[in-house]
């Protein structure tokens, strides 16, 4: 697999993988480069002395000045040969929602379907040891969300995370697993098959360089990415000190929606969700409780079924006109240009749709769809 990366992306990868250089150091160097209007192509050519003269601290200047473009390109090629593609803050593929967060990762390593980074996503997280109630509710909500076209985002941990990912795959939906280790590292070990399935059908993401082993300090950092990629976060079951509550905190800090599944007041595993609901999280029993918050993006299940039933009753030609008029009113001349049909065929199809009450004729030989265009999704 040949991988082309722009100069600034390579530079960010090189810095990101340099020992001793963290997020704040990269921010400082990038601010200097932007302020000095240094061309991306020249970033690798700057010496430690250059960086020092620009105001970088001595150790930082020494590290930045020793970056080697050829070695970084070779590193990127090695990753590509393993199916690992870095997406940097400078790339067009970098998720817009993530850019809006505080301390967005400079580099995201990915395996799988990178286009999912642009999908409408809801995070589903919770305890590693759920009750049977928690598992059932998680699977029901996750399954429906997946069928409705929502990308499910979680951390591939034991328990709720794993059930969420598996249900998305089972329903033919999409899922992103954000890892607290290198994207090529399977953790927990029993999720090896799940790791492989997500790599093939979904997307694995990590900000940690490949090969990084899991450690307790990495998981809170992972949680901020789960929240950052999502429009909203659903907590299924969480104790009062659950790591899932860290994800909820990140979501709130970044203006994302927080949902929580109500549980038994006698269950310690619902104590955290109870606190979230007390402080404003929306209680959820079904996927519709989440989707109704995004009604401008998703049609209701009932409306979607009705639309499918209508389509099944139309001929191929009628469906073509139906789809065109769903997007907006059109004159008969515009419809003729869109379809390239003879006038006689176009007239007969329009007449049939009018008889079936799917299309109306307006003044000036303009036709309109009779459905509710406001319910159409921008993302589906």
C-alpha positions in Angstrom: 0.0 0.0 0.0 1.5 3.3 -1.1 0.7 6.2 1.1 1.1 9.9 0.2 1.0 12.4 3.0 1.4 16.2 2.7 4.5 17.8 4.2 2.7 19.2 7.2 1.1 15.9 8.0 4.4 14.1 7.9 5.9 16.8 10.2 3.1 16.3 12.7 3.6 12.6 12.7 7.3 13.0 13.2 6.8 15.3 16.1 4.0 13.1 17.6 6.3 10.1 17.6 9.4 12.0 19.0 10.0 11.0 22.7 9.6 14.0 25.0 7.4 16.0 22.7 3.8 16.1 23.9 0.6 17.8 22.8 1.5 21.3 24.2 5.0 21.1 22.6 3.5 20.5 19.2 1.0 23.3 19.8 3.9 25.6 20.5 5.9 24.6 17.4 2.8 24.9 15.2 2.0 28.3 16.6 5.6 29.4 15.8 5.4 28.0 12.2 2.0 29.7 11.6 3.2 33.0 13.0 6.4 32.9 10.9 4.4 31.7 7.9 6.9 28.9 7.4 6.0 26.8 4.4 5.1 23.2 5.1 7.7 22.0 2.7 10.4 23.8 4.7 9.5 22.5 8.2 11.9 19.6 8.0 14.8 21.8 6.9 14.9 24.0 10.0 17.8 23.5 12.3 17.7 23.6 16.1 19.3 27.1 15.8 16.5 28.2 13.5 13.8 27.1 16.0 15.7 28.7 18.9 15.8 32.0 17.0 12.1 31.7 16.5 11.6 31.5 20.3 11.4 27.7 20.9 12.8 26.5 24.2 16.2 24.8 23.9 15.1 21.1 24.3 12.1 21.7 22.0 14.2 23.4 19.4 16.7 20.5 19.5 14.0 17.9 19.0 12.3 19.7 16.2 15.5 20.5 14.4 16.5 16.9 14.3 13.4 15.7 12.5 14.2 13.8 9.3 11.7 13.8 6.5 13.0 10.6 4.8 12.8 8.6 8.1 9.3 9.9 8.7 8.2 8.9 5.2 9.7 5.5 5.7 7.8 5.2 9.0 4.5 6.1 7.3 5.2 3.5 4.6 5.8 0.8 7.3 2.5 1.7 8.9 0.7 1.7 5.5 2.1 -1.8 4.8 0.3 -2.9 8.0 -3.0 -1.2 7.0 -2.5 1.6 9.4 -3.2 5.1 8.1 -2.4 8.2 10.2 -4.9 11.1 9.9 -3.4 14.3 11.1 -4.9 17.6 12.2 -3.7 19.1 8.9 -5.6 16.5 6.7 -9.0 17.0 5.1 -10.1 13.7 6.5 -9.6 14.9 10.1 -13.1 14.9 11.7 -14.6 18.4 12.0 -16.3 17.6 15.3 -13.0 16.6 16.8 -11.3 19.8 15.7 -13.9 21.7 17.7 -12.8 20.1 21.0 -10.2 21.2 23.5 -6.8 19.5 23.0 -7.8 17.7 19.8 -5.2 14.9 19.0 -2.6 16.0 16.4 -2.6 12.5 15.0 -5.2 9.7 14.8 -4.0 6.3 13.7 -6.6 4.4 11.9 -7.4 0.9 10.5 -10.5 0.4 8.4 -13.1 2.7 7.0 -11.8 6.2 7.5 -15.0 7.7 5.9 -16.8 6.9 9.1 -14.9 9.8 10.8 -17.4 12.0 8.9 -20.5 10.1 9.9 -23.2 11.1 12.4 -22.0 9.3 15.5 -23.4 8.5 19.0 -21.1 7.1 21.7 -22.4 4.2 23.8 -20.3 3.5 26.9 -20.8 1.9 30.3 -19.6 -0.5 32.9 -17.3 -3.4 32.1 -19.5 -5.7 34.2 -23.1 -4.9 33.3 -26.2 -6.5 34.7 -28.5 -8.5 32.4 -30.7 -5.4 32.3 -27.9 -3.2 31.2 -26.9 -5.6 28.4 -30.4 -6.0 27.1 -31.0 -2.2 27.0 -27.6 -1.6 25.5 -28.3 -4.1 22.7 -31.8 -2.8 22.0 -30.8 0.8 21.8 -27.5 0.2 19.9 -29.2 -2.1 17.4 -31.9 0.4 16.6 -29.4 3.2 16.3 -27.3 1.1 13.9 -30.3 0.3 11.7 -31.2 4.0 11.6 -27.8 4.8 10.1 -26.1 6.1 13.3 -22.4 5.2 13.6 -21.9 3.8 17.1 -18.7 4.9 18.9 -17.2 3.2 21.9 -14.0 2.1 23.5 -13.9 -1.7 22.8 -13.7 -2.4 26.5 -15.3 -5.4 28.2 -19.0 -5.1 28.9 -21.2 -2.3 27.4 -18.6 -1.2 24.9 -18.2 -4.6 23.4 -22.0 -5.2 23.3 -22.4 -1.9 21.5 -19.8 -2.7 18.8 -21.1 -6.2 18.3 -24.7 -5.1 17.9 -23.7 -2.5 15.3 -21.9 -5.1 13.3 -24.7 -7.7 13.7 -27.3 -5.2 12.4 -25.1 -4.3 9.4 -24.4 -0.8 10.8 -21.2 1.1 11.3 -19.0 1.4 14.3 -15.8 3.1 15.5 -13.7 1.7 18.3 -11.4 4.2 20.0 -8.6 2.3 21.7 -6.6 3.0 24.9 -3.5 1.4 23.3 -1.9 1.3 19.8 -4.5 0.7 17.1 -2.8 -2.6 16.3 -2.8 -3.8 19.9 -5.7 -6.1 21.0 -7.1 -5.2 24.4 -8.7 -6.9 26.2 -7.3 -10.1 24.8 -10.7 -11.8 24.5 -11.7 -9.1 22.0 -9.3 -10.4 19.3 -12.1 -11.4 17.0 -14.0 -8.2 17.6 -10.8 -6.2 16.8 -10.5 -8.1 13.5 -14.2 -7.6 12.7 -14.1 -3.9 13.3 -10.9 -3.5 11.3 -12.8 -5.1 8.3 -16.2 -3.6 8.6 -15.8 -0.5 10.9 -12.9 1.7 12.0 -10.3 1.4 14.7 -8.8 4.6 16.0 -6.1 5.6 18.5 -4.0 8.7 19.1 -1.2 6.5 20.5 1.5 5.3 18.1 1.1 1.6 17.0 2.6 -0.8 19.4 1.7 1.2 22.5 0.7 -1.1 25.2 -2.4 -0.3 27.3 -1.9 1.4 30.7 -4.4 3.1 33.1 -3.3 6.6 32.2 -4.2 6.2 28.6 -7.9 5.4 29.0 -9.0 8.9 30.2 -7.2 10.3 27.1 -9.1 7.8 25.0 -12.4 8.8 26.5 -12.0 12.4 25.3 -11.7 11.2 21.7 -14.8 9.0 22.1 -16.7 12.1 23.2 -15.1 14.3 20.6 -16.1 12.2 17.7 -19.7 12.0 18.9 -22.8 14.2 18.6 -24.0 12.7 21.9 -22.9 10.2 24.5 -25.2 7.5 26.0 -24.2 6.1 29.4 -25.9 2.7 29.9 -24.7 1.6 33.4 -22.0 3.3 35.4 -21.0 3.3 39.1 -20.2 6.6 40.8 -16.5 6.4 40.0 -16.9 4.8 36.5 -14.6 5.8 33.7 -17.7 6.3 31.6 -18.5 9.4 33.7 -15.2 10.9 32.4 -16.5 10.5 28.9 -19.7 12.2 29.9 -17.7 15.1 31.5 -15.7 15.5 28.2 -19.0 15.5 26.3 -20.4 18.3 28.5 -17.2 20.3 28.2 -17.4 20.2 24.5 -21.1 21.0 24.2 -22.2 17.5 23.3 -25.5 15.9 24.4 -25.5 13.4 27.3 -28.0 10.7 27.6 -28.4 8.1 30.4 -30.3 4.9 30.9 -32.3 4.9 34.1 -31.6 2.0 36.4 -32.6 0.6 39.7 -31.9 2.9 42.6 -30.7 -0.1 44.6 -28.1 -1.0 42.0 -24.6 0.4 42.5 -24.1 0.1 38.7 -26.8 2.7 38.1 -25.6 5.2 40.8 -23.5 7.1 38.2 -26.3 7.3 35.6 -28.7 8.4 38.4 -26.4 11.3 39.2 -26.1 12.3 35.5 -29.9 12.4 35.2 -30.1 14.5 38.4 -27.8 17.0 36.8 -29.5 17.3 33.4 -28.7 14.2 31.3 -31.7 13.1 29.3 -33.1 9.7 30.5 -33.4 7.2 27.6 -35.3 3.9 27.4 -35.2 3.6 23.6 -33.3 4.8 20.6 -36.1 7.2 19.7 -35.4 9.1 23.0 -32.0 9.9 21.4 -33.1 10.4 17.8 -35.8 12.8 18.6 -33.1 15.3 19.6 -31.8 15.1 16.0 -35.2 15.1 14.2 -33.8 17.5 11.6 -31.2 14.9 10.7 -33.2 11.7 10.8 -36.7 10.7 9.7 -38.8 8.8 12.2 -39.0 5.1 12.0 -42.7 5.3 11.1 -42.0 7.9 8.3 -39.2 5.7 7.0 -41.4 2.6 6.8 -44.1 4.6 5.1 -41.6 5.9 2.5 -40.4 2.4 1.8 -43.9 1.2 1.4 -44.6 4.0 -1.1 -41.5 3.1 -3.1 -42.5 -0.5 -3.3 -45.8 0.5 -4.9 -44.2 2.7 -7.6 -42.8 1.7 -11.0 -39.1 2.3 -11.7 -40.0 5.5 -13.8 -42.4 6.8 -11.0 -39.6 6.3 -8.4 -37.2 8.4 -10.5 -39.6 11.4 -10.6 -40.5 10.8 -6.9 -36.9 11.1 -5.9 -36.3 14.2 -8.0 -39.3 16.0 -6.5 -38.3 15.0 -3.0 -35.4 17.4 -3.4 -37.7 20.3 -4.4 -40.4 21.5 -6.8 -39.6 21.3 -10.6 -41.1 22.4 -13.8 -41.9 20.0 -16.5 -39.0 21.3 -18.6 -36.6 20.7 -15.6 -38.0 17.2 -15.2 -37.5 16.5 -18.9 -33.8 17.7 -18.6 -33.3 15.5 -15.5 -34.8 12.4 -17.1 -34.0 12.8 -20.8 -37.4 11.2 -21.5 -39.8 11.9 -24.3 -42.6 14.3 -23.3 -45.3 11.6 -23.7 -43.6 9.2 -21.2 -42.9 12.0 -18.7 -46.5 13.2 -18.9 -47.9 9.7 -18.3 -45.6 9.1 -15.3 -46.6 12.4 -13.8 -50.3 11.7 -14.3 -49.9 8.3 -12.7 -48.1 9.9 -9.6 -50.9 12.5 -9.4 -53.6 9.7 -9.4 -51.6 7.9 -6.6 -51.5 11.2 -4.6 -47.7 11.3 -4.5 -47.3 14.4 -6.7 -49.4 17.6 -7.2 -49.5 20.0 -10.2 -49.0 23.7 -9.4 -49.5 26.7 -11.6 -47.0 27.2 -14.4 -46.5 23.5 -15.2 -44.6 23.1 -11.9 -44.9 19.8 -10.0 -44.4 19.2 -6.2 -44.0 16.2 -4.0 -46.8 15.7 -1.5 -44.6 14.4 1.3 -43.1 16.3 4.2 -39.8 17.6 3.0 -38.9 18.9 6.5 -38.6 15.3 7.8 -36.0 14.4 5.2 -32.6 13.9 6.7 -29.5 15.9 5.8 -27.5 12.9 7.1 -28.9 9.4 6.9 
